[in-house]
Amino acid sequence: MPSLELIMKIFSRLLITFICLNLTACSANTIYRSQDARGSVTYSDIPTPGAKPIRLSTSTQRSSHQVAKVLDGDTLVLKTGERVRLLGVNAPEIQSRHRDGEPGGMAAKAWLQHKIGGRRVHLEYDQEKQDRYNRLLAHLYLPNGEHVNLTLLEKGLAVVNLLPPNLRHADAMIRAQQRAEKQQLGIWSLSDYTPRPLAKISQKSRGWQRFLGTATSLKRTKRYSRLIFNDKIDIRIDNNHLSLFPPLETYLHKPLEVRGWVSRRNDHYSIQIHHPSALVLR
């Protein structure tokens, strides 16, 4: 039987090992983000002059997976065969037998393929883990801590698309998009996405679009609140999401940019807005 002294020595060594491992893990939770004069962003676990620390959450559970294939700028397939839709972003569509390609779609896919193709990544989930197509909904991270969803926005390869209740990292993503828009990066430099008057909503209104107009009145029903632009055009907000918005009267009689997808019923056009990031006062 081991002596008490030997047992204590073994226990002490195990305790020291445990403490060291936890200290290492804690230090690894900080990643440093730096940006050069040309706007290129890099991430590292080694601090450099001017780099900003990013403290990774220890309370958020992430799962590690191998990427098998990139389908487009915001969708990928894991080695397990599961599809993943990146949360909070929308990249332009690419050409397929089901739909036409959109400007910027191939650039977004090529960037994502180069970034994560065949690599091991970490998935972080929000309130809803799957969508109605049984795709996993996730924020995607590289082993070095880079938030891929955020980088897509920073480079102008995708736009913010926030759908409640999945609003984790919403503020950071909105700020990333604002930086890209200010610098005219990616899609923000393409004439295809220049805001058009709402009066021309019937012309080339497929896919994500930007429109300019002035709402003149409000209409409320049991399910939606609508900002009315004229007798043929409105934007609608689910009443369950109204708490995310300022009072809708704030938007009336002011120049407004609306970002989203147009739906049409007979000769009436409507754009559903899920988050105030899609409404910009001009």
Contacts in CASP RR format, 6 or more apart in sequence:
PFRMAT RR
TARGET T0000
AUTHOR 0000-0000-0000
METHOD contacts of the structure
MODEL  1
MPSLELIMKIFSRLLITFICLNLTACSANTIYRSQDARGSVTYSDIPTPG
AKPIRLSTSTQRSSHQVAKVLDGDTLVLKTGERVRLLGVNAPEIQSRHRD
GEPGGMAAKAWLQHKIGGRRVHLEYDQEKQDRYNRLLAHLYLPNGEHVNL
TLLEKGLAVVNLLPPNLRHADAMIRAQQRAEKQQLGIWSLSDYTPRPLAK
ISQKSRGWQRFLGTATSLKRTKRYSRLIFNDKIDIRIDNNHLSLFPPLET
YLHKPLEVRGWVSRRNDHYSIQIHHPSALVLR
2 10 0 8 1.000
26 58 0 8 1.000
28 45 0 8 1.000
29 55 0 8 1.000
29 56 0 8 1.000
29 57 0 8 1.000
29 58 0 8 1.000
30 45 0 8 1.000
30 53 0 8 1.000
30 54 0 8 1.000
30 55 0 8 1.000
30 56 0 8 1.000
31 43 0 8 1.000
31 44 0 8 1.000
31 45 0 8 1.000
31 53 0 8 1.000
31 54 0 8 1.000
31 56 0 8 1.000
31 144 0 8 1.000
31 145 0 8 1.000
31 146 0 8 1.000
32 43 0 8 1.000
32 44 0 8 1.000
32 45 0 8 1.000
32 46 0 8 1.000
32 47 0 8 1.000
32 48 0 8 1.000
32 51 0 8 1.000
32 52 0 8 1.000
32 53 0 8 1.000
32 54 0 8 1.000
33 41 0 8 1.000
33 42 0 8 1.000
33 43 0 8 1.000
33 51 0 8 1.000
33 52 0 8 1.000
33 53 0 8 1.000
33 54 0 8 1.000
34 41 0 8 1.000
34 42 0 8 1.000
34 43 0 8 1.000
34 44 0 8 1.000
34 48 0 8 1.000
34 50 0 8 1.000
34 51 0 8 1.000
34 52 0 8 1.000
35 41 0 8 1.000
35 42 0 8 1.000
36 42 0 8 1.000
39 183 0 8 1.000
41 151 0 8 1.000
41 154 0 8 1.000
43 54 0 8 1.000
43 142 0 8 1.000
43 144 0 8 1.000
43 145 0 8 1.000
43 146 0 8 1.000
44 51 0 8 1.000
44 144 0 8 1.000
45 144 0 8 1.000
47 53 0 8 1.000
54 145 0 8 1.000
56 145 0 8 1.000
60 124 0 8 1.000
61 124 0 8 1.000
61 125 0 8 1.000
62 122 0 8 1.000
62 123 0 8 1.000
62 124 0 8 1.000
62 141 0 8 1.000
63 122 0 8 1.000
63 123 0 8 1.000
64 120 0 8 1.000
64 121 0 8 1.000
64 122 0 8 1.000
64 123 0 8 1.000
65 78 0 8 1.000
65 79 0 8 1.000
65 80 0 8 1.000
65 120 0 8 1.000
65 121 0 8 1.000
65 122 0 8 1.000
65 123 0 8 1.000
66 78 0 8 1.000
66 79 0 8 1.000
66 118 0 8 1.000
66 119 0 8 1.000
66 120 0 8 1.000
66 121 0 8 1.000
67 76 0 8 1.000
67 77 0 8 1.000
67 78 0 8 1.000
67 79 0 8 1.000
67 116 0 8 1.000
67 117 0 8 1.000
67 118 0 8 1.000
67 119 0 8 1.000
67 120 0 8 1.000
67 121 0 8 1.000
68 76 0 8 1.000
68 77 0 8 1.000
68 78 0 8 1.000
68 79 0 8 1.000
68 81 0 8 1.000
68 118 0 8 1.000
69 76 0 8 1.000
69 77 0 8 1.000
69 117 0 8 1.000
70 76 0 8 1.000
70 77 0 8 1.000
70 109 0 8 1.000
70 112 0 8 1.000
70 113 0 8 1.000
70 116 0 8 1.000
70 117 0 8 1.000
71 77 0 8 1.000
71 83 0 8 1.000
71 109 0 8 1.000
72 91 0 8 1.000
72 93 0 8 1.000
72 94 0 8 1.000
72 105 0 8 1.000
72 108 0 8 1.000
72 109 0 8 1.000
72 112 0 8 1.000
73 86 0 8 1.000
73 91 0 8 1.000
73 92 0 8 1.000
73 94 0 8 1.000
73 105 0 8 1.000
73 108 0 8 1.000
73 109 0 8 1.000
73 111 0 8 1.000
73 112 0 8 1.000
73 152 0 8 1.000
73 157 0 8 1.000
73 158 0 8 1.000
74 85 0 8 1.000
74 86 0 8 1.000
74 89 0 8 1.000
74 90 0 8 1.000
74 91 0 8 1.000
74 108 0 8 1.000
74 112 0 8 1.000
74 152 0 8 1.000
74 158 0 8 1.000
75 83 0 8 1.000
75 84 0 8 1.000
75 85 0 8 1.000
75 86 0 8 1.000
75 135 0 8 1.000
76 83 0 8 1.000
76 84 0 8 1.000
76 86 0 8 1.000
76 112 0 8 1.000
76 116 0 8 1.000
76 140 0 8 1.000
77 83 0 8 1.000
77 84 0 8 1.000
78 84 0 8 1.000
78 136 0 8 1.000
82 135 0 8 1.000
82 136 0 8 1.000
83 133 0 8 1.000
83 134 0 8 1.000
83 135 0 8 1.000
83 136 0 8 1.000
84 123 0 8 1.000
84 135 0 8 1.000
84 136 0 8 1.000
84 137 0 8 1.000
84 138 0 8 1.000
84 140 0 8 1.000
85 131 0 8 1.000
85 133 0 8 1.000
85 135 0 8 1.000
85 136 0 8 1.000
85 137 0 8 1.000
85 138 0 8 1.000
86 138 0 8 1.000
86 139 0 8 1.000
86 140 0 8 1.000
86 148 0 8 1.000
86 149 0 8 1.000
86 152 0 8 1.000
86 158 0 8 1.000
87 126 0 8 1.000
87 137 0 8 1.000
87 138 0 8 1.000
87 139 0 8 1.000
87 149 0 8 1.000
87 166 0 8 1.000
87 168 0 8 1.000
88 149 0 8 1.000
88 160 0 8 1.000
88 161 0 8 1.000
88 162 0 8 1.000
88 163 0 8 1.000
88 166 0 8 1.000
88 169 0 8 1.000
88 170 0 8 1.000
88 173 0 8 1.000
89 149 0 8 1.000
89 152 0 8 1.000
89 153 0 8 1.000
89 158 0 8 1.000
89 159 0 8 1.000
89 160 0 8 1.000
89 161 0 8 1.000
89 173 0 8 1.000
90 158 0 8 1.000
90 159 0 8 1.000
90 160 0 8 1.000
90 161 0 8 1.000
90 208 0 8 1.000
91 104 0 8 1.000
91 105 0 8 1.000
91 108 0 8 1.000
91 109 0 8 1.000
91 112 0 8 1.000
91 152 0 8 1.000
91 157 0 8 1.000
91 158 0 8 1.000
92 101 0 8 1.000
92 102 0 8 1.000
92 103 0 8 1.000
92 104 0 8 1.000
92 105 0 8 1.000
92 108 0 8 1.000
92 158 0 8 1.000
92 187 0 8 1.000
92 208 0 8 1.000
93 99 0 8 1.000
93 100 0 8 1.000
93 101 0 8 1.000
93 102 0 8 1.000
93 105 0 8 1.000
93 207 0 8 1.000
94 101 0 8 1.000
94 102 0 8 1.000
94 105 0 8 1.000
94 106 0 8 1.000
94 109 0 8 1.000
95 101 0 8 1.000
100 206 0 8 1.000
102 192 0 8 1.000
102 207 0 8 1.000
102 208 0 8 1.000
103 187 0 8 1.000
103 190 0 8 1.000
103 192 0 8 1.000
103 193 0 8 1.000
104 157 0 8 1.000
104 186 0 8 1.000
104 187 0 8 1.000
104 190 0 8 1.000
107 157 0 8 1.000
107 186 0 8 1.000
108 152 0 8 1.000
108 157 0 8 1.000
108 158 0 8 1.000
111 152 0 8 1.000
111 155 0 8 1.000
111 157 0 8 1.000
112 148 0 8 1.000
112 152 0 8 1.000
112 157 0 8 1.000
115 142 0 8 1.000
115 148 0 8 1.000
115 151 0 8 1.000
116 140 0 8 1.000
116 142 0 8 1.000
116 148 0 8 1.000
119 142 0 8 1.000
120 143 0 8 1.000
121 140 0 8 1.000
121 141 0 8 1.000
121 142 0 8 1.000
121 143 0 8 1.000
121 148 0 8 1.000
122 140 0 8 1.000
122 141 0 8 1.000
122 142 0 8 1.000
122 143 0 8 1.000
122 145 0 8 1.000
123 136 0 8 1.000
123 138 0 8 1.000
123 139 0 8 1.000
123 140 0 8 1.000
123 141 0 8 1.000
124 138 0 8 1.000
124 139 0 8 1.000
124 140 0 8 1.000
124 141 0 8 1.000
124 168 0 8 1.000
125 136 0 8 1.000
125 137 0 8 1.000
125 138 0 8 1.000
125 139 0 8 1.000
126 137 0 8 1.000
126 138 0 8 1.000
126 139 0 8 1.000
126 165 0 8 1.000
126 166 0 8 1.000
126 167 0 8 1.000
126 168 0 8 1.000
127 165 0 8 1.000
127 166 0 8 1.000
127 168 0 8 1.000
128 137 0 8 1.000
128 165 0 8 1.000
128 166 0 8 1.000
129 136 0 8 1.000
129 137 0 8 1.000
130 136 0 8 1.000
130 137 0 8 1.000
131 137 0 8 1.000
137 166 0 8 1.000
139 147 0 8 1.000
139 148 0 8 1.000
139 149 0 8 1.000
139 168 0 8 1.000
139 169 0 8 1.000
140 147 0 8 1.000
140 148 0 8 1.000
140 149 0 8 1.000
141 147 0 8 1.000
141 148 0 8 1.000
142 148 0 8 1.000
147 169 0 8 1.000
147 172 0 8 1.000
149 158 0 8 1.000
149 169 0 8 1.000
149 173 0 8 1.000
150 169 0 8 1.000
150 172 0 8 1.000
150 173 0 8 1.000
150 176 0 8 1.000
152 158 0 8 1.000
153 159 0 8 1.000
153 160 0 8 1.000
153 173 0 8 1.000
153 176 0 8 1.000
153 177 0 8 1.000
153 180 0 8 1.000
154 176 0 8 1.000
154 179 0 8 1.000
154 180 0 8 1.000
154 185 0 8 1.000
155 180 0 8 1.000
155 185 0 8 1.000
155 186 0 8 1.000
156 177 0 8 1.000
156 180 0 8 1.000
156 185 0 8 1.000
156 186 0 8 1.000
156 187 0 8 1.000
156 188 0 8 1.000
157 186 0 8 1.000
157 187 0 8 1.000
158 187 0 8 1.000
159 177 0 8 1.000
159 187 0 8 1.000
159 208 0 8 1.000
159 259 0 8 1.000
160 173 0 8 1.000
160 174 0 8 1.000
160 177 0 8 1.000
160 275 0 8 1.000
160 277 0 8 1.000
160 278 0 8 1.000
161 208 0 8 1.000
162 170 0 8 1.000
162 173 0 8 1.000
162 274 0 8 1.000
162 275 0 8 1.000
162 277 0 8 1.000
162 278 0 8 1.000
163 274 0 8 1.000
163 275 0 8 1.000
164 240 0 8 1.000
164 241 0 8 1.000
164 244 0 8 1.000
164 274 0 8 1.000
164 275 0 8 1.000
167 275 0 8 1.000
170 275 0 8 1.000
170 277 0 8 1.000
174 277 0 8 1.000
177 277 0 8 1.000
180 186 0 8 1.000
180 188 0 8 1.000
181 188 0 8 1.000
187 193 0 8 1.000
193 208 0 8 1.000
193 209 0 8 1.000
193 210 0 8 1.000
194 210 0 8 1.000
195 210 0 8 1.000
195 211 0 8 1.000
195 212 0 8 1.000
195 257 0 8 1.000
196 203 0 8 1.000
196 209 0 8 1.000
196 210 0 8 1.000
196 211 0 8 1.000
196 212 0 8 1.000
197 211 0 8 1.000
197 212 0 8 1.000
197 213 0 8 1.000
198 211 0 8 1.000
198 212 0 8 1.000
198 213 0 8 1.000
198 229 0 8 1.000
198 233 0 8 1.000
198 258 0 8 1.000
201 211 0 8 1.000
201 233 0 8 1.000
201 262 0 8 1.000
201 269 0 8 1.000
202 264 0 8 1.000
202 269 0 8 1.000
205 262 0 8 1.000
205 264 0 8 1.000
205 269 0 8 1.000
206 262 0 8 1.000
207 260 0 8 1.000
207 261 0 8 1.000
207 262 0 8 1.000
208 259 0 8 1.000
208 260 0 8 1.000
208 261 0 8 1.000
209 259 0 8 1.000
209 260 0 8 1.000
209 261 0 8 1.000
209 262 0 8 1.000
210 257 0 8 1.000
210 258 0 8 1.000
210 259 0 8 1.000
210 260 0 8 1.000
211 257 0 8 1.000
211 258 0 8 1.000
211 259 0 8 1.000
211 271 0 8 1.000
212 255 0 8 1.000
212 256 0 8 1.000
212 257 0 8 1.000
212 258 0 8 1.000
212 282 0 8 1.000
213 229 0 8 1.000
213 255 0 8 1.000
213 256 0 8 1.000
213 257 0 8 1.000
213 258 0 8 1.000
214 229 0 8 1.000
214 253 0 8 1.000
214 254 0 8 1.000
214 255 0 8 1.000
214 256 0 8 1.000
215 227 0 8 1.000
215 228 0 8 1.000
215 229 0 8 1.000
215 235 0 8 1.000
215 251 0 8 1.000
215 252 0 8 1.000
215 253 0 8 1.000
215 254 0 8 1.000
215 256 0 8 1.000
216 228 0 8 1.000
216 229 0 8 1.000
216 230 0 8 1.000
216 252 0 8 1.000
216 253 0 8 1.000
217 227 0 8 1.000
217 228 0 8 1.000
217 252 0 8 1.000
218 225 0 8 1.000
218 226 0 8 1.000
218 227 0 8 1.000
218 228 0 8 1.000
218 248 0 8 1.000
218 249 0 8 1.000
218 252 0 8 1.000
219 225 0 8 1.000
219 226 0 8 1.000
219 228 0 8 1.000
219 234 0 8 1.000
220 226 0 8 1.000
220 239 0 8 1.000
222 239 0 8 1.000
223 238 0 8 1.000
223 239 0 8 1.000
224 236 0 8 1.000
224 237 0 8 1.000
224 238 0 8 1.000
224 239 0 8 1.000
225 236 0 8 1.000
225 237 0 8 1.000
225 239 0 8 1.000
225 242 0 8 1.000
225 248 0 8 1.000
226 234 0 8 1.000
226 235 0 8 1.000
226 236 0 8 1.000
226 237 0 8 1.000
226 270 0 8 1.000
227 234 0 8 1.000
227 235 0 8 1.000
227 237 0 8 1.000
227 248 0 8 1.000
227 251 0 8 1.000
227 252 0 8 1.000
227 256 0 8 1.000
228 234 0 8 1.000
229 235 0 8 1.000
232 267 0 8 1.000
232 268 0 8 1.000
232 269 0 8 1.000
233 268 0 8 1.000
233 269 0 8 1.000
233 270 0 8 1.000
234 268 0 8 1.000
234 269 0 8 1.000
234 270 0 8 1.000
234 271 0 8 1.000
235 258 0 8 1.000
235 270 0 8 1.000
235 271 0 8 1.000
235 272 0 8 1.000
235 273 0 8 1.000
235 279 0 8 1.000
236 270 0 8 1.000
236 271 0 8 1.000
236 272 0 8 1.000
236 273 0 8 1.000
237 245 0 8 1.000
237 248 0 8 1.000
237 272 0 8 1.000
237 273 0 8 1.000
237 274 0 8 1.000
238 272 0 8 1.000
238 274 0 8 1.000
241 274 0 8 1.000
241 275 0 8 1.000
242 248 0 8 1.000
244 275 0 8 1.000
244 276 0 8 1.000
245 276 0 8 1.000
245 279 0 8 1.000
246 276 0 8 1.000
250 281 0 8 1.000
251 279 0 8 1.000
251 281 0 8 1.000
254 281 0 8 1.000
254 282 0 8 1.000
255 281 0 8 1.000
255 282 0 8 1.000
256 279 0 8 1.000
256 280 0 8 1.000
256 281 0 8 1.000
256 282 0 8 1.000
257 279 0 8 1.000
257 280 0 8 1.000
257 281 0 8 1.000
257 282 0 8 1.000
258 271 0 8 1.000
258 273 0 8 1.000
258 278 0 8 1.000
258 279 0 8 1.000
259 278 0 8 1.000
259 279 0 8 1.000
259 280 0 8 1.000
260 271 0 8 1.000
260 273 0 8 1.000
260 278 0 8 1.000
261 271 0 8 1.000
261 272 0 8 1.000
262 269 0 8 1.000
262 270 0 8 1.000
262 271 0 8 1.000
263 269 0 8 1.000
263 270 0 8 1.000
263 271 0 8 1.000
263 272 0 8 1.000
264 270 0 8 1.000
273 279 0 8 1.000
END
